[in-house]
Amino acid sequence: MQYAQPRSGFRSGIEPVLLAAAIPARPGSRVLEGGSGAGAALLCLAARVSGVQGLGVEQDPALVALARENATANSWSGLNFIAADIASLAARETFDHACANPPYHSAAGTASPDASRRAAKRAATGLLTTWATVLARPLRARGTLTFILPAALLPEAVAAFLAAGCPPIAMLPLWAKPGRPAKLLLLRGIKGSREPFSVLPGLVLHAPDDSFTAEADAILRGGAALEI
């Protein structure tokens, strides 16, 4: 897969790759992503699932242009990216899945001097509820909503999913190394679900020598799915 991103400012980490691996898409599935940046998550999803249809919503027009170039470079005509504020999105289509790696740094903290990093990471009060509500609105019944988030935001994210009508059904911890607290997690909700909530076994990302574990490497480099 070809992927270009800005030389400086906000650059993609492993979060969009893990997010893409967790989307239970099938060929022809329609997927909506909030805060799509240069398109990393939807590009990874298209590489894993042939024929997937994706719409990425990103407020930075420069990143939207780059995401479109990335989709074209990989010949994935089913991916589209638009410049819009996710909070005011009025999607006229129906989607099978929605996902996001939303901003999460407190607005009260020290802001990054780089505008792109500031926009990608700095979160206004109530942002999770806003994003969950907007992304859940165009989902079909039983459609999935998936966020990758810092573990500390789990209570807020659960409340946001409930308010959006996508009750959380599973949480998958992401551990940096064995024996350490999880810093990240994946949270899955289903629109209109009444299923009980489950805490899944989780994924260890790094071995003690800092290399990726075999399980993480299969996802990050091999394009494997991450089952939730």
C-alpha positions as CSV (number, residue, x, y, z in Angstrom):
1,M,0.0,0.0,0.0
2,Q,1.2,3.5,-0.8
3,Y,0.7,6.1,1.9
4,A,1.9,9.7,1.9
5,Q,1.5,12.1,4.9
6,P,2.9,15.5,5.8
7,R,6.6,15.8,6.5
8,S,6.0,17.7,9.7
9,G,3.1,18.4,12.1
10,F,0.7,15.7,12.9
11,R,1.7,12.3,11.5
12,S,-0.1,8.9,11.8
13,G,0.9,6.4,14.4
14,I,-0.3,2.8,14.9
15,E,-3.8,3.9,16.1
16,P,-5.5,4.2,12.6
17,V,-4.0,0.8,11.7
18,L,-5.4,-0.9,14.8
19,L,-8.7,0.9,14.3
20,A,-9.0,-0.3,10.7
21,A,-8.2,-3.9,11.8
22,A,-11.1,-3.8,14.2
23,I,-13.8,-2.8,11.7
24,P,-15.9,-5.9,10.9
25,A,-16.4,-4.8,7.2
26,R,-17.1,-7.1,4.3
27,P,-16.8,-6.5,0.6
28,G,-19.3,-3.8,-0.3
29,S,-19.7,-2.5,3.3
30,R,-20.1,1.2,3.7
31,V,-17.8,2.8,6.4
32,L,-17.8,6.3,7.8
33,E,-14.7,7.7,9.5
34,G,-14.5,10.9,11.6
35,G,-11.2,12.8,11.6
36,S,-9.8,10.8,8.7
37,G,-6.5,12.8,8.3
38,A,-4.5,11.6,5.3
39,G,-6.7,8.5,5.1
40,A,-4.6,5.9,7.0
41,A,-7.5,4.0,8.6
42,L,-9.7,3.7,5.5
43,L,-6.7,2.9,3.3
44,C,-5.7,0.1,5.6
45,L,-9.3,-1.1,5.7
46,A,-9.5,-1.1,1.8
47,A,-6.2,-3.1,1.7
48,R,-7.7,-5.8,3.9
49,V,-11.3,-5.8,2.6
50,S,-11.7,-5.8,-1.1
51,G,-14.6,-3.6,-2.4
52,V,-15.2,-1.7,0.8
53,Q,-16.8,1.7,0.4
54,G,-15.5,4.5,2.7
55,L,-16.2,8.1,3.4
56,G,-13.6,10.0,5.5
57,V,-14.5,13.4,7.1
58,E,-11.6,15.7,7.9
59,Q,-11.6,19.4,8.7
60,D,-8.2,20.1,7.2
61,P,-8.6,20.6,3.4
62,A,-4.8,19.9,2.9
63,L,-5.2,16.5,4.5
64,V,-8.3,15.8,2.5
65,A,-6.4,16.5,-0.7
66,L,-3.6,14.2,0.5
67,A,-6.1,11.4,1.4
68,R,-7.7,11.6,-2.0
69,E,-4.2,11.3,-3.7
70,N,-3.5,8.3,-1.5
71,A,-6.7,6.6,-2.6
72,T,-6.0,7.3,-6.2
73,A,-2.4,6.1,-5.9
74,N,-3.7,2.7,-4.6
75,S,-6.6,2.6,-7.2
76,W,-9.3,2.5,-4.5
77,S,-12.1,4.3,-6.2
78,G,-14.5,3.3,-3.4
79,L,-12.8,5.7,-0.9
80,N,-13.9,9.3,-0.7
81,F,-12.8,12.1,1.6
82,I,-14.5,15.4,2.3
83,A,-13.5,18.6,4.1
84,A,-16.1,19.2,6.9
85,D,-16.4,19.8,10.6
86,I,-17.6,16.5,12.0
87,A,-19.8,18.3,14.5
88,S,-22.0,19.7,11.7
89,L,-21.9,16.7,9.4
90,A,-25.3,16.0,7.8
91,A,-24.7,12.6,6.1
92,R,-27.4,11.7,3.6
93,E,-26.3,8.1,3.2
94,T,-26.6,5.0,5.3
95,F,-23.5,3.3,6.6
96,D,-22.8,-0.2,8.0
97,H,-19.9,0.9,10.2
98,A,-18.6,4.1,11.7
99,C,-15.2,4.7,13.4
100,A,-12.9,7.4,14.8
101,N,-9.6,8.1,16.5
102,P,-11.0,11.3,18.0
103,P,-9.0,14.2,19.6
104,Y,-8.6,13.6,23.3
105,H,-6.1,16.1,24.8
106,S,-7.8,18.4,27.3
107,A,-8.5,21.9,26.0
108,A,-7.2,23.1,29.4
109,G,-3.7,21.7,28.8
110,T,-0.8,23.2,27.1
111,A,-1.5,23.5,23.4
112,S,1.0,22.2,20.8
113,P,2.6,25.1,18.8
114,D,1.9,23.1,15.6
115,A,-1.5,23.9,14.2
116,S,-2.1,20.4,12.7
117,R,-1.2,18.6,15.9
118,R,-3.4,21.0,17.8
119,A,-6.4,20.3,15.6
120,A,-5.8,16.6,15.6
121,K,-5.4,16.1,19.3
122,R,-7.0,18.9,21.2
123,A,-10.6,18.1,22.4
124,A,-13.3,20.5,23.4
125,T,-15.6,19.6,26.3
126,G,-18.2,17.1,25.2
127,L,-16.4,16.2,22.0
128,L,-16.8,12.4,22.5
129,T,-20.6,12.7,22.8
130,T,-20.8,15.0,19.8
131,W,-18.7,12.7,17.6
132,A,-20.4,9.5,18.7
133,T,-23.9,11.1,18.1
134,V,-23.0,12.4,14.6
135,L,-21.3,9.2,13.5
136,A,-24.0,7.0,14.9
137,R,-26.9,9.0,13.2
138,P,-26.4,7.6,9.7
139,L,-25.7,4.0,10.8
140,R,-28.2,1.3,9.8
141,A,-29.9,-0.7,12.6
142,R,-27.3,-3.0,14.2
143,G,-24.5,-1.0,12.6
144,T,-21.2,-0.7,14.5
145,L,-19.5,2.3,16.1
146,T,-15.8,1.8,17.0
147,F,-13.4,4.3,18.7
148,I,-9.8,3.9,19.6
149,L,-9.1,6.0,22.7
150,P,-6.9,6.4,25.8
151,A,-8.0,4.0,28.5
152,A,-8.6,6.9,30.9
153,L,-11.5,8.1,28.7
154,L,-13.4,4.8,29.0
155,P,-16.2,6.2,31.3
156,E,-16.7,9.2,29.2
157,A,-16.7,7.1,26.0
158,V,-19.3,4.6,27.4
159,A,-21.6,7.5,28.3
160,A,-21.1,9.0,24.8
161,F,-22.0,5.7,23.1
162,L,-25.1,5.3,25.2
163,A,-26.2,8.9,24.4
164,A,-25.7,8.2,20.7
165,G,-27.9,5.1,20.8
166,C,-25.0,2.7,20.3
167,P,-24.7,0.8,23.6
168,P,-21.1,-0.5,24.1
169,I,-20.9,-4.2,23.7
170,A,-17.1,-4.8,24.0
171,M,-13.9,-3.2,25.1
172,L,-10.5,-4.5,24.0
173,P,-7.4,-3.2,25.9
174,L,-4.2,-2.5,24.1
175,W,-1.2,-3.1,26.3
176,A,2.2,-1.5,25.4
177,K,4.0,-4.4,27.1
178,P,3.2,-7.4,29.3
179,G,2.3,-6.5,32.9
180,R,1.7,-2.8,32.2
181,P,-1.6,-1.0,32.4
182,A,-3.3,-0.5,29.1
183,K,-2.9,3.1,27.7
184,L,-5.2,2.6,24.8
185,L,-8.4,0.7,24.1
186,L,-10.9,-0.1,21.4
187,L,-14.5,0.4,22.2
188,R,-17.3,-1.2,20.1
189,G,-21.0,-0.2,20.2
190,I,-23.9,-1.5,18.2
191,K,-26.8,0.7,17.2
192,G,-29.9,-0.4,19.1
193,S,-28.1,-3.3,20.8
194,R,-29.2,-5.0,24.0
195,E,-26.2,-7.2,24.2
196,P,-24.3,-7.4,27.5
197,F,-20.9,-5.7,27.8
198,S,-17.7,-7.7,27.6
199,V,-14.1,-6.9,28.4
200,L,-12.1,-8.9,25.8
201,P,-8.6,-10.5,26.4
202,G,-6.8,-7.6,24.6
203,L,-3.7,-7.3,22.6
204,V,-0.1,-6.8,23.8
205,L,1.7,-4.6,21.3
206,H,5.4,-4.9,22.3
207,A,7.6,-7.7,23.6
208,P,10.1,-6.9,26.4
209,D,12.8,-6.1,23.8
210,D,10.5,-3.4,22.3
211,S,9.8,-5.4,19.1
212,F,6.2,-5.9,18.1
213,T,4.6,-9.1,19.4
214,A,3.7,-11.7,16.7
215,E,0.0,-10.9,17.2
216,A,0.6,-7.1,16.8
217,D,3.0,-7.6,13.8
218,A,0.3,-9.7,12.0
219,I,-2.0,-6.7,12.3
220,L,0.3,-3.8,11.8
221,R,2.5,-5.3,9.0
222,G,0.5,-8.3,7.8
223,G,-3.0,-6.7,7.5
224,A,-4.7,-9.2,9.8
225,A,-8.1,-8.4,11.3
226,L,-8.5,-7.6,15.0
227,E,-11.5,-9.5,16.2
228,I,-13.9,-7.7,18.6
